[in-house]
Amino acid sequence: MNAIFVDLGETLVHFKPRYHENIAYALKEVGYEIDERRVFRAVAKILGKHHYPSPEFGGLSAFDFSELFYELNLYPNRELITRLNNRNLLSGEYELYDDAIPFLEEAKSLGLKIILVSNATRNIYKILEDLKIKRYFDGIVASCDLNVMKPHPKIFSYAMELAKGDGIHIGDIYEIDVLGARRAGLDAILLDRLGFYPEIKGNKVSNLLEALELIKERLKNS
């Protein structure tokens, strides 16, 4: 193990509001008040099926509310779906999680490479500069550059090529980060900050410092 592969959004960086929160707000505005965890899990399931970005989104796939309503077993009219599909769901406000810098600093002190693996638009580079964390990464693998998205194994395979070896991936969406990494033969840790995956028992943490402890344990036993 010579590298840590890590997600950006809701792993190192908190977007305000979160992506699934914007979707929940949009549903509430049109009369559907759905439990936040239920919205998150439905969105995660949908995103886990998307492997290629939409040309008009430059690195991300278009979110179709008809898929969401299907997962939620709701049947609105087409006009409402079209109206919701025209909403911007990306947040322009962001900040580092409190554990991000301690995690990055200690990961570096362990002598491990850190490779960022993210589904993102070109705005990812501005975010890294704004938050002054670009210097921590030995490589940046973004869907906007590869034209392929997590959970497709190709994006993880490319990250391993950059690292010249394997390691472990950390991310917040099981359907994208954990399953995608495993399909590429890469181990993974689920970062479940919000407690939305109660059924997942192994290789799950609630913060990045807990993830570091798992990694140090792996290093000790390797």
MDAnalysis code that builds the backbone (N, CA, C; Angstrom):
import MDAnalysis as mda
import numpy as np

u = mda.Universe.empty(666, n_residues=222, atom_resindex=np.repeat(np.arange(222), 3), trajectory=True)
u.add_TopologyAttr("name", ["N", "CA", "C"] * 222)
u.add_TopologyAttr("resid", np.arange(1, 223))
u.add_TopologyAttr("resname", ["MET", "ASN", "ALA", "ILE", "PHE", "VAL", "ASP", "LEU", "GLY", "GLU", "THR", "LEU", "VAL", "HIS", "PHE", "LYS", "PRO", "ARG", "TYR", "HIS", "GLU", "ASN", "ILE", "ALA", "TYR", "ALA", "LEU", "LYS", "GLU", "VAL", "GLY", "TYR", "GLU", "ILE", "ASP", "GLU", "ARG", "ARG", "VAL", "PHE", "ARG", "ALA", "VAL", "ALA", "LYS", "ILE", "LEU", "GLY", "LYS", "HIS", "HIS", "TYR", "PRO", "SER", "PRO", "GLU", "PHE", "GLY", "GLY", "LEU", "SER", "ALA", "PHE", "ASP", "PHE", "SER", "GLU", "LEU", "PHE", "TYR", "GLU", "LEU", "ASN", "LEU", "TYR", "PRO", "ASN", "ARG", "GLU", "LEU", "ILE", "THR", "ARG", "LEU", "ASN", "ASN", "ARG", "ASN", "LEU", "LEU", "SER", "GLY", "GLU", "TYR", "GLU", "LEU", "TYR", "ASP", "ASP", "ALA", "ILE", "PRO", "PHE", "LEU", "GLU", "GLU", "ALA", "LYS", "SER", "LEU", "GLY", "LEU", "LYS", "ILE", "ILE", "LEU", "VAL", "SER", "ASN", "ALA", "THR", "ARG", "ASN", "ILE", "TYR", "LYS", "ILE", "LEU", "GLU", "ASP", "LEU", "LYS", "ILE", "LYS", "ARG", "TYR", "PHE", "ASP", "GLY", "ILE", "VAL", "ALA", "SER", "CYS", "ASP", "LEU", "ASN", "VAL", "MET", "LYS", "PRO", "HIS", "PRO", "LYS", "ILE", "PHE", "SER", "TYR", "ALA", "MET", "GLU", "LEU", "ALA", "LYS", "GLY", "ASP", "GLY", "ILE", "HIS", "ILE", "GLY", "ASP", "ILE", "TYR", "GLU", "ILE", "ASP", "VAL", "LEU", "GLY", "ALA", "ARG", "ARG", "ALA", "GLY", "LEU", "ASP", "ALA", "ILE", "LEU", "LEU", "ASP", "ARG", "LEU", "GLY", "PHE", "TYR", "PRO", "GLU", "ILE", "LYS", "GLY", "ASN", "LYS", "VAL", "SER", "ASN", "LEU", "LEU", "GLU", "ALA", "LEU", "GLU", "LEU", "ILE", "LYS", "GLU", "ARG", "LEU", "LYS", "ASN", "SER"])
u.atoms.positions = np.array([
    [0.858, -1.205, 0.000],
    [0.000, 0.000, 0.000],
    [0.885, 1.243, 0.000],
    [0.765, 2.034, -1.068],
    [1.607, 3.225, -1.126],
    [0.823, 4.514, -1.369],
    [-0.502, 4.403, -1.388],
    [-1.279, 5.610, -1.685],
    [-2.643, 5.601, -0.998],
    [-3.120, 6.808, -0.721],
    [-4.506, 7.019, -0.300],
    [-5.191, 7.755, -1.443],
    [-6.305, 7.193, -1.889],
    [-7.132, 7.822, -2.913],
    [-8.339, 8.412, -2.186],
    [-8.643, 9.664, -2.446],
    [-9.666, 10.322, -1.632],
    [-10.592, 11.183, -2.491],
    [-11.854, 11.145, -2.145],
    [-12.900, 11.942, -2.780],
    [-12.804, 13.392, -2.276],
    [-13.479, 14.301, -2.979],
    [-13.470, 15.713, -2.569],
    [-14.762, 16.116, -1.847],
    [-15.880, 16.158, -2.571],
    [-17.129, 16.659, -2.012],
    [-17.697, 15.793, -0.906],
    [-17.962, 16.395, 0.222],
    [-18.491, 15.780, 1.445],
    [-17.540, 14.747, 2.047],
    [-16.300, 14.759, 1.570],
    [-15.233, 13.959, 2.175],
    [-14.199, 14.920, 2.763],
    [-13.570, 15.710, 1.906],
    [-12.662, 16.764, 2.361],
    [-13.371, 18.120, 2.442],
    [-14.268, 18.341, 1.510],
    [-14.915, 19.657, 1.358],
    [-16.422, 19.535, 1.542],
    [-16.963, 20.434, 2.350],
    [-18.412, 20.500, 2.593],
    [-19.017, 21.578, 1.705],
    [-19.954, 21.169, 0.860],
    [-20.683, 22.126, 0.034],
    [-21.967, 22.521, 0.756],
    [-22.266, 23.828, 0.729],
    [-23.417, 24.347, 1.465],
    [-24.429, 24.977, 0.505],
    [-25.610, 24.374, 0.357],
    [-26.049, 23.080, 0.898],
    [-25.393, 21.916, 0.151],
    [-25.507, 20.715, 0.737],
    [-25.048, 19.511, 0.066],
    [-25.934, 19.245, -1.159],
    [-25.389, 18.449, -2.093],
    [-26.107, 18.143, -3.334],
    [-27.488, 17.549, -3.049],
    [-27.544, 16.545, -2.186],
    [-28.841, 15.900, -1.920],
    [-29.782, 16.843, -1.167],
    [-29.220, 17.786, -0.394],
    [-30.064, 18.758, 0.300],
    [-30.738, 19.699, -0.701],
    [-30.002, 20.113, -1.734],
    [-30.603, 20.946, -2.780],
    [-31.760, 20.220, -3.454],
    [-31.584, 18.923, -3.648],
    [-32.648, 18.123, -4.261],
    [-33.846, 18.018, -3.325],
    [-33.580, 17.787, -2.034],
    [-34.667, 17.713, -1.048],
    [-35.424, 19.034, -0.969],
    [-34.682, 20.157, -1.013],
    [-35.328, 21.476, -0.980],
    [-36.226, 21.661, -2.209],
    [-35.720, 21.231, -3.376],
    [-36.503, 21.367, -4.607],
    [-37.798, 20.567, -4.510],
    [-37.709, 19.366, -3.951],
    [-38.918, 18.540, -3.784],
    [-39.912, 19.201, -2.827],
    [-39.379, 19.756, -1.740],
    [-40.254, 20.391, -0.741],
    [-40.992, 21.575, -1.332],
    [-40.313, 22.346, -2.186],
    [-40.926, 23.520, -2.799],
    [-42.125, 23.161, -3.671],
    [-42.127, 21.919, -4.195],
    [-43.252, 21.526, -5.054],
    [-44.203, 20.565, -4.330],
    [-44.083, 20.524, -2.995],
    [-45.068, 19.803, -2.203],
    [-44.706, 18.416, -1.736],
    [-43.448, 17.986, -1.981],
    [-43.025, 16.655, -1.551],
    [-42.005, 16.786, -0.418],
    [-42.437, 16.552, 0.806],
    [-41.529, 16.634, 1.957],
    [-41.049, 15.218, 2.274],
    [-39.842, 14.902, 1.826],
    [-39.281, 13.552, 1.930],
    [-38.139, 13.550, 2.935],
    [-38.075, 12.517, 3.756],
    [-36.997, 12.355, 4.726],
    [-35.632, 12.485, 4.041],
    [-34.725, 13.241, 4.667],
    [-33.428, 13.537, 4.053],
    [-32.634, 12.260, 3.720],
    [-32.630, 11.310, 4.642],
    [-31.889, 10.071, 4.385],
    [-32.463, 9.340, 3.181],
    [-33.792, 9.328, 3.058],
    [-34.423, 8.649, 1.929],
    [-34.037, 9.316, 0.615],
    [-33.987, 10.650, 0.603],
    [-33.571, 11.379, -0.599],
    [-32.123, 11.038, -0.925],
    [-31.250, 11.087, 0.081],
    [-29.832, 10.803, -0.146],
    [-29.638, 9.421, -0.753],
    [-30.289, 8.413, -0.169],
    [-30.093, 7.049, -0.640],
    [-30.632, 6.854, -2.061],
    [-31.735, 7.524, -2.375],
    [-32.272, 7.447, -3.735],
    [-31.327, 8.115, -4.723],
    [-30.799, 9.280, -4.359],
    [-29.852, 9.996, -5.217],
    [-28.588, 9.167, -5.406],
    [-28.079, 8.568, -4.328],
    [-26.871, 7.747, -4.411],
    [-27.071, 6.568, -5.356],
    [-28.228, 5.952, -5.281],
    [-28.536, 4.813, -6.151],
    [-28.532, 5.234, -7.619],
    [-29.108, 6.404, -7.886],
    [-29.142, 6.921, -9.261],
    [-27.749, 7.243, -9.761],
    [-26.978, 7.961, -8.948],
    [-25.633, 8.358, -9.369],
    [-24.737, 7.143, -9.580],
    [-25.027, 6.076, -8.857],
    [-24.240, 4.858, -9.022],
    [-24.425, 4.197, -10.375],
    [-25.446, 4.615, -11.115],
    [-25.698, 4.069, -12.450],
    [-25.103, 4.940, -13.556],
    [-24.612, 6.123, -13.197],
    [-24.100, 7.073, -14.189],
    [-22.573, 6.960, -14.291],
    [-22.098, 6.594, -15.459],
    [-20.659, 6.385, -15.652],
    [-19.997, 7.450, -16.519],
    [-20.804, 8.199, -17.262],
    [-20.220, 9.167, -18.199],
    [-20.878, 10.537, -18.020],
    [-20.082, 11.596, -18.034],
    [-20.654, 12.939, -17.857],
    [-21.446, 13.393, -19.072],
    [-22.388, 14.292, -18.833],
    [-23.148, 14.910, -19.919],
    [-22.332, 16.063, -20.484],
    [-22.262, 16.201, -21.798],
    [-21.433, 17.264, -22.407],
    [-21.729, 18.651, -21.858],
    [-23.013, 18.925, -21.587],
    [-23.379, 20.274, -21.129],
    [-22.991, 20.546, -19.686],
    [-22.585, 19.510, -18.943],
    [-22.224, 19.712, -17.533],
    [-20.719, 19.629, -17.285],
    [-19.940, 19.324, -18.295],
    [-18.485, 19.389, -18.199],
    [-17.872, 18.591, -17.065],
    [-18.241, 17.335, -16.939],
    [-17.634, 16.489, -15.911],
    [-18.643, 15.782, -15.021],
    [-19.884, 16.225, -15.054],
    [-20.943, 15.609, -14.257],
    [-22.085, 15.161, -15.174],
    [-22.886, 14.232, -14.690],
    [-24.038, 13.792, -15.467],
    [-25.247, 14.661, -15.130],
    [-26.152, 14.773, -16.076],
    [-27.401, 15.508, -15.830],
    [-28.247, 14.711, -14.847],
    [-28.850, 15.410, -13.889],
    [-29.725, 14.728, -12.935],
    [-31.153, 14.812, -13.433],
    [-31.770, 13.663, -13.619],
    [-33.139, 13.590, -14.125],
    [-34.081, 13.253, -12.969],
    [-34.951, 14.195, -12.632],
    [-35.868, 13.987, -11.516],
    [-36.843, 12.833, -11.762],
    [-37.050, 12.465, -13.020],
    [-37.932, 11.326, -13.278],
    [-37.343, 10.054, -12.680],
    [-36.006, 9.923, -12.701],
    [-35.350, 8.775, -12.063],
    [-35.563, 8.808, -10.552],
    [-35.488, 10.004, -9.977],
    [-35.681, 10.144, -8.535],
    [-37.113, 9.789, -8.135],
    [-38.073, 10.301, -8.883],
    [-39.467, 9.998, -8.555],
    [-39.738, 8.497, -8.678],
    [-39.083, 7.861, -9.627],
    [-39.235, 6.410, -9.769],
    [-38.717, 5.704, -8.517],
    [-37.520, 6.096, -8.049],
    [-36.935, 5.475, -6.862],
    [-37.779, 5.743, -5.614],
    [-38.438, 6.897, -5.572],
    [-39.261, 7.258, -4.419],
    [-40.706, 6.766, -4.547],
    [-40.994, 6.112, -5.673],
    [-42.343, 5.587, -5.921],
    [-43.393, 6.706, -5.944],
    [-43.024, 7.802, -6.610],
    [-43.926, 8.938, -6.774],
    [-44.175, 9.158, -8.265],
    [-45.350, 9.709, -8.608],
    [-45.706, 9.830, -10.012],
    [-46.271, 11.217, -10.318],
    [-45.398, 12.219, -10.436],
    [-45.859, 13.582, -10.745],
    [-46.101, 13.739, -12.249],
    [-46.610, 14.909, -12.632],
    [-46.814, 15.143, -14.059],
    [-45.493, 15.562, -14.728],
    [-45.461, 15.411, -16.034],
    [-44.238, 15.658, -16.805],
    [-43.795, 17.119, -16.699],
    [-44.741, 18.025, -16.645],
    [-44.404, 19.454, -16.559],
    [-43.593, 19.750, -15.298],
    [-43.961, 19.126, -14.192],
    [-43.242, 19.329, -12.937],
    [-41.816, 18.779, -13.038],
    [-41.683, 17.612, -13.646],
    [-40.349, 17.017, -13.813],
    [-39.462, 17.934, -14.653],
    [-40.014, 18.459, -15.739],
    [-39.248, 19.358, -16.611],
    [-38.802, 20.596, -15.846],
    [-39.715, 21.141, -15.034],
    [-39.385, 22.336, -14.241],
    [-38.249, 22.038, -13.254],
    [-38.319, 20.895, -12.592],
    [-37.280, 20.526, -11.632],
    [-35.953, 20.250, -12.322],
    [-36.005, 19.662, -13.507],
    [-34.767, 19.350, -14.230],
    [-34.020, 20.598, -14.676],
    [-34.696, 21.736, -14.687],
    [-34.044, 22.994, -15.090],
    [-33.367, 23.704, -13.924],
    [-33.477, 23.150, -12.727],
    [-32.867, 23.777, -11.553],
    [-31.366, 23.514, -11.511],
    [-30.627, 24.473, -10.974],
    [-29.202, 24.276, -10.701],
    [-29.075, 23.627, -9.321],
    [-28.461, 22.463, -9.268],
    [-28.361, 21.718, -8.009],
    [-26.977, 21.822, -7.370],
    [-26.055, 22.517, -8.035],
    [-24.695, 22.630, -7.504],
    [-24.575, 23.856, -6.607],
    [-23.855, 23.704, -5.503],
    [-23.667, 24.806, -4.553],
    [-22.376, 25.549, -4.833],
    [-22.427, 26.860, -4.743],
    [-21.237, 27.675, -4.979],
    [-20.474, 28.009, -3.712],
    [-21.013, 27.622, -2.570],
    [-20.358, 27.913, -1.291],
    [-19.774, 26.620, -0.735],
    [-18.531, 26.697, -0.266],
    [-17.872, 25.489, 0.227],
    [-16.826, 25.841, 1.271],
    [-16.505, 24.831, 2.084],
    [-15.492, 24.996, 3.125],
    [-14.889, 23.631, 3.439],
    [-13.711, 23.637, 4.021],
    [-13.079, 22.392, 4.423],
    [-13.752, 21.833, 5.670],
    [-13.888, 20.531, 5.738],
    [-14.279, 19.904, 6.985],
    [-13.146, 20.077, 7.991],
    [-13.481, 20.129, 9.271],
    [-12.483, 20.366, 10.315],
    [-11.380, 19.307, 10.333],
    [-11.716, 18.094, 9.903],
    [-10.713, 17.025, 9.950],
    [-9.888, 16.907, 8.665],
    [-10.174, 17.756, 7.665],
    [-9.509, 17.619, 6.362],
    [-8.000, 17.874, 6.437],
    [-7.604, 19.015, 6.999],
    [-6.175, 19.339, 7.057],
    [-5.409, 18.371, 7.969],
    [-5.917, 18.078, 9.189],
    [-5.218, 17.076, 10.007],
    [-5.065, 15.738, 9.290],
    [-6.082, 15.341, 8.554],
    [-6.013, 14.095, 7.794],
    [-4.926, 14.162, 6.726],
    [-4.935, 15.229, 5.935],
    [-3.958, 15.371, 4.858],
    [-2.531, 15.462, 5.396],
    [-2.357, 16.206, 6.472],
    [-1.022, 16.358, 7.068],
    [-0.496, 15.015, 7.569],
    [-1.342, 14.274, 8.286],
    [-0.867, 13.005, 8.841],
    [-0.665, 11.961, 7.757],
    [-1.530, 11.966, 6.747],
    [-1.352, 11.025, 5.637],
    [-0.007, 11.260, 4.961],
    [0.369, 12.522, 4.808],
    [1.679, 12.854, 4.227],
    [2.810, 12.369, 5.124],
    [2.638, 12.512, 6.428],
    [3.687, 12.109, 7.361],
    [3.901, 10.601, 7.367],
    [2.909, 9.846, 6.896],
    [3.040, 8.392, 6.810],
    [3.814, 7.967, 5.575],
    [4.142, 8.940, 4.731],
    [4.907, 8.639, 3.524],
    [4.050, 8.112, 2.382],
    [2.742, 8.309, 2.493],
    [1.834, 7.825, 1.459],
    [1.538, 8.921, 0.437],
    [1.399, 8.514, -0.818],
    [0.934, 9.450, -1.834],
    [-0.564, 9.698, -1.606],
    [-1.008, 10.899, -1.956],
    [-2.441, 11.217, -1.858],
    [-2.926, 11.595, -3.252],
    [-3.876, 10.818, -3.753],
    [-4.443, 11.054, -5.077],
    [-5.916, 11.428, -4.919],
    [-6.277, 12.578, -5.434],
    [-7.669, 13.023, -5.386],
    [-8.430, 12.374, -6.545],
    [-9.577, 11.772, -6.239],
    [-10.400, 11.123, -7.270],
    [-11.816, 11.665, -7.129],
    [-12.250, 12.468, -8.098],
    [-13.504, 13.201, -7.911],
    [-14.325, 13.287, -9.194],
    [-15.646, 13.148, -9.044],
    [-16.576, 13.527, -10.105],
    [-16.778, 15.032, -9.972],
    [-16.329, 15.781, -10.966],
    [-16.331, 17.233, -10.804],
    [-16.256, 17.957, -12.142],
    [-16.688, 19.210, -12.130],
    [-16.483, 20.093, -13.271],
    [-15.085, 20.712, -13.152],
    [-14.732, 21.544, -14.123],
    [-13.417, 22.213, -14.082],
    [-13.290, 23.122, -12.857],
    [-14.396, 23.428, -12.217],
    [-14.374, 24.281, -11.028],
    [-13.595, 23.641, -9.880],
    [-13.313, 22.358, -9.986],
    [-12.558, 21.678, -8.939],
    [-11.207, 22.357, -8.709],
    [-10.590, 22.844, -9.773],
    [-9.263, 23.450, -9.635],
    [-9.336, 24.787, -8.892],
    [-10.415, 25.533, -9.109],
    [-10.618, 26.775, -8.354],
    [-10.852, 26.469, -6.878],
    [-11.640, 25.436, -6.602],
    [-11.922, 25.054, -5.210],
    [-10.637, 24.685, -4.488],
    [-9.798, 23.896, -5.140],
    [-8.522, 23.489, -4.522],
    [-7.631, 24.696, -4.236],
    [-7.620, 25.652, -5.158],
    [-6.819, 26.871, -4.957],
    [-7.422, 27.732, -3.846],
    [-8.737, 27.907, -3.876],
    [-9.402, 28.732, -2.864],
    [-9.156, 28.200, -1.454],
    [-9.197, 26.884, -1.305],
    [-9.063, 26.260, 0.015],
    [-7.618, 25.910, 0.362],
    [-6.710, 26.212, -0.592],
    [-5.259, 26.046, -0.371],
    [-4.881, 24.604, 0.002],
    [-5.448, 23.651, -0.719],
    [-5.117, 22.249, -0.436],
    [-4.497, 21.523, -1.638],
    [-4.337, 22.205, -2.759],
    [-3.797, 21.541, -3.948],
    [-2.414, 20.942, -3.684],
    [-1.645, 21.584, -2.833],
    [-0.264, 21.152, -2.572],
    [-0.176, 19.776, -1.918],
    [-1.256, 19.320, -1.336],
    [-1.225, 18.034, -0.649],
    [-1.303, 16.843, -1.605],
    [-1.734, 17.081, -2.830],
    [-2.029, 15.965, -3.723],
    [-0.881, 15.648, -4.668],
    [-0.613, 14.361, -4.783],
    [0.398, 13.886, -5.733],
    [-0.209, 13.646, -7.104],
    [-1.510, 13.714, -7.183],
    [-2.201, 13.582, -8.457],
    [-3.651, 13.959, -8.291],
    [-4.256, 14.476, -9.365],
    [-5.673, 14.844, -9.354],
    [-6.349, 14.126, -10.516],
    [-7.314, 13.297, -10.179],
    [-8.052, 12.543, -11.192],
    [-9.499, 13.024, -11.132],
    [-9.900, 13.795, -12.133],
    [-11.233, 14.408, -12.143],
    [-12.000, 13.965, -13.378],
    [-13.283, 13.736, -13.211],
    [-14.120, 13.268, -14.319],
    [-14.153, 14.255, -15.478],
    [-13.986, 15.534, -15.187],
    [-14.003, 16.541, -16.252],
    [-12.814, 16.393, -17.196],
    [-11.742, 15.781, -16.722],
    [-10.544, 15.582, -17.552],
    [-10.553, 14.240, -18.276],
    [-11.153, 13.220, -17.643],
    [-11.125, 11.870, -18.216],
    [-12.371, 11.526, -19.023],
    [-13.442, 12.308, -18.850],
    [-14.726, 12.023, -19.495],
    [-15.291, 10.670, -19.060],
    [-14.998, 10.282, -17.844],
    [-15.576, 9.100, -17.239],
    [-15.740, 9.391, -15.752],
    [-16.764, 8.825, -15.140],
    [-17.094, 9.154, -13.755],
    [-17.038, 7.927, -12.859],
    [-16.772, 8.169, -11.575],
    [-17.030, 7.126, -10.597],
    [-18.528, 6.807, -10.656],
    [-18.925, 5.544, -10.614],
    [-18.184, 4.364, -10.174],
    [-17.482, 3.567, -11.272],
    [-17.334, 4.108, -12.478],
    [-16.644, 3.348, -13.522],
    [-15.235, 3.008, -13.044],
    [-14.823, 1.745, -13.149],
    [-13.495, 1.359, -12.650],
    [-12.337, 2.046, -13.357],
    [-12.587, 2.570, -14.567],
    [-11.497, 3.198, -15.327],
    [-10.896, 4.393, -14.583],
    [-11.726, 5.158, -13.894],
    [-11.216, 6.347, -13.210],
    [-10.315, 5.946, -12.039],
    [-10.652, 4.836, -11.382],
    [-9.814, 4.341, -10.293],
    [-8.533, 3.702, -10.838],
    [-8.643, 3.015, -11.961],
    [-7.458, 2.407, -12.575],
    [-6.453, 3.480, -12.979],
    [-6.974, 4.587, -13.515],
    [-6.088, 5.693, -13.888],
    [-5.413, 6.284, -12.655],
    [-6.167, 6.394, -11.569],
    [-5.591, 6.921, -10.319],
    [-4.467, 6.016, -9.812],
    [-4.657, 4.697, -9.921],
    [-3.615, 3.770, -9.484],
    [-2.376, 3.860, -10.375],
    [-2.584, 4.132, -11.656],
    [-1.442, 4.339, -12.552],
    [-0.638, 5.560, -12.115],
    [-1.342, 6.634, -11.755],
    [-0.667, 7.846, -11.281],
    [0.132, 7.564, -10.007],
    [-0.451, 6.760, -9.123],
    [0.203, 6.451, -7.847],
    [1.301, 5.420, -7.991],
    [1.327, 4.758, -9.162],
    [2.276, 3.666, -9.405],
    [2.139, 2.569, -8.345],
    [0.905, 2.274, -8.014],
    [0.646, 1.237, -7.026],
    [-0.785, 1.316, -6.526],
    [-1.104, 0.458, -5.574],
    [-2.457, 0.461, -5.042],
    [-2.503, 1.124, -3.674],
    [-3.623, 0.983, -2.996],
    [-3.791, 1.615, -1.693],
    [-5.219, 1.442, -1.252],
    [-5.819, 2.520, -0.783],
    [-7.205, 2.460, -0.325],
    [-7.901, 3.774, -0.668],
    [-9.161, 3.673, -1.067],
    [-9.932, 4.855, -1.446],
    [-10.915, 5.216, -0.334],
    [-11.083, 6.505, -0.101],
    [-12.027, 6.999, 0.910],
    [-13.041, 7.908, 0.229],
    [-14.327, 7.627, 0.449],
    [-15.368, 8.468, -0.124],
    [-16.673, 8.308, 0.621],
    [-17.618, 9.202, 0.339],
    [-18.840, 9.282, 1.148],
    [-20.059, 8.599, 0.542],
    [-19.962, 8.104, -0.685],
    [-21.121, 7.460, -1.311],
    [-20.763, 6.015, -1.640],
    [-21.421, 5.100, -0.963],
    [-21.118, 3.678, -1.123],
    [-21.248, 3.237, -2.573],
    [-22.338, 3.648, -3.224],
    [-22.628, 3.203, -4.586],
    [-21.611, 3.711, -5.599],
    [-20.928, 4.799, -5.277],
    [-19.956, 5.397, -6.193],
    [-18.524, 5.086, -5.757],
    [-18.229, 5.412, -4.521],
    [-16.852, 5.332, -4.047],
    [-16.423, 3.918, -3.676],
    [-17.248, 3.228, -2.917],
    [-16.853, 1.897, -2.446],
    [-17.001, 0.864, -3.561],
    [-18.179, 0.789, -4.171],
    [-18.379, -0.199, -5.223],
    [-17.486, 0.072, -6.433],
    [-17.323, 1.349, -6.774],
    [-16.461, 1.701, -7.907],
    [-15.020, 1.293, -7.672],
    [-14.510, 1.599, -6.484],
    [-13.130, 1.230, -6.164],
    [-12.950, -0.283, -6.187],
    [-13.882, -0.998, -5.603],
    [-13.768, -2.463, -5.543],
    [-13.804, -3.091, -6.928],
    [-14.573, -2.505, -7.825],
    [-14.618, -3.033, -9.197],
    [-13.270, -2.883, -9.899],
    [-12.471, -1.939, -9.428],
    [-11.134, -1.740, -9.998],
    [-10.068, -2.510, -9.212],
    [-10.495, -3.317, -8.249],
    [-9.538, -4.082, -7.441],
    [-8.884, -3.273, -6.349],
    [-9.543, -2.174, -5.959],
    [-8.997, -1.273, -4.951],
    [-9.851, -1.350, -3.687],
    [-9.206, -1.465, -2.536],
    [-9.951, -1.481, -1.282],
    [-10.540, -0.094, -1.014],
    [-11.554, -0.031, -0.161],
    [-12.220, 1.261, 0.066],
    [-12.761, 1.376, 1.481],
    [-12.819, 2.615, 1.954],
    [-13.424, 2.956, 3.237],
    [-14.596, 3.891, 2.961],
    [-15.750, 3.567, 3.547],
    [-16.911, 4.440, 3.427],
    [-16.873, 5.483, 4.540],
    [-16.905, 6.757, 4.148],
    [-16.989, 7.857, 5.113],
    [-18.460, 8.246, 5.259],
    [-19.072, 7.797, 6.333],
    [-20.514, 8.001, 6.546],
    [-20.722, 9.077, 7.609],
    [-20.470, 10.328, 7.241],
    [-20.550, 11.442, 8.203],
    [-21.965, 11.616, 8.756],
    [-22.974, 11.335, 7.960],
    [-24.357, 11.616, 8.347],
    [-25.076, 10.388, 8.886],
    [-24.409, 9.238, 8.926],
    [-25.044, 8.030, 9.435],
    [-26.159, 7.516, 8.544],
    [-25.995, 7.678, 7.228],
    [-27.039, 7.283, 6.281],
    [-26.905, 5.839, 5.805],
    [-25.848, 5.137, 6.240],
    [-25.647, 3.749, 5.809],
    [-25.562, 2.831, 7.034],
    [-26.633, 2.724, 7.818],
    [-26.569, 1.904, 9.032],
    [-26.326, 0.423, 8.753],
    [-26.688, -0.044, 7.564],
    [-26.542, -1.468, 7.251],
    [-25.108, -1.855, 6.893],
    [-24.263, -0.880, 6.585],
    [-22.865, -1.167, 6.260],
    [-22.076, -1.236, 7.566],
    [-21.407, -2.329, 7.791],
    [-20.717, -2.531, 9.074],
    [-19.193, -2.424, 8.954],
    [-18.618, -3.044, 7.952],
    [-17.154, -3.071, 7.850],
    [-16.599, -1.927, 7.027],
    [-15.366, -1.541, 7.345],
    [-14.676, -0.487, 6.599],
    [-15.520, 0.783, 6.482],
    [-16.155, 1.153, 7.586],
    [-16.965, 2.370, 7.615],
    [-16.517, 3.242, 8.774],
    [-16.406, 4.556, 8.523],
    [-15.995, 5.508, 9.556],
    [-16.929, 6.710, 9.512],
    [-16.897, 7.510, 10.576],
    [-17.736, 8.709, 10.608],
    [-16.933, 9.990, 10.401],
    [-15.608, 9.870, 10.391],
    [-14.758, 11.036, 10.108],
    [-13.424, 10.581, 9.539],
    [-12.648, 11.526, 9.042],
    [-11.392, 11.193, 8.370],
    [-10.310, 10.717, 9.333],
    [-10.371, 11.141, 10.589],
    [-9.366, 10.699, 11.549],
    [-9.560, 9.214, 11.873],
    [-10.810, 8.762, 11.901],
    [-11.066, 7.337, 12.060],
    [-10.543, 6.563, 10.851],
    [-10.680, 7.147, 9.680],
    [-10.146, 6.507, 8.470],
    [-8.633, 6.349, 8.569],
    [-7.969, 7.368, 9.100],
    [-6.509, 7.288, 9.287],
    [-6.114, 6.149, 10.205],
    [-6.890, 5.939, 11.253],
    [-6.583, 4.844, 12.178],
    [-6.683, 3.495, 11.471],
    [-7.688, 3.336, 10.608],
    [-7.807, 2.104, 9.831],
    [-6.605, 1.929, 8.906],
    [-6.186, 3.023, 8.296],
    [-5.054, 2.965, 7.376],
    [-3.770, 2.609, 8.129],
    [-3.562, 3.218, 9.269],
    [-2.349, 2.917, 10.059],
    [-2.332, 1.453, 10.521],
    [-3.513, 0.938, 10.813],
    [-3.618, -0.470, 11.190],
    [-3.235, -1.373, 10.017],
    [-3.679, -0.978, 8.817],
    [-3.319, -1.738, 7.620],
    [-1.801, -1.710, 7.401],
    [-1.218, -0.541, 7.560],
    [0.230, -0.409, 7.365],
    [1.002, -1.265, 8.353],
    [0.525, -1.299, 9.592],
    [1.193, -2.069, 10.642],
    [1.161, -3.561, 10.333],
    [0.048, -3.995, 9.722],
    [-0.130, -5.420, 9.465],
    [0.356, -5.867, 8.081],
    [0.848, -4.910, 7.317],
    [1.264, -5.268, 5.942],
    [2.728, -5.715, 5.902],
])
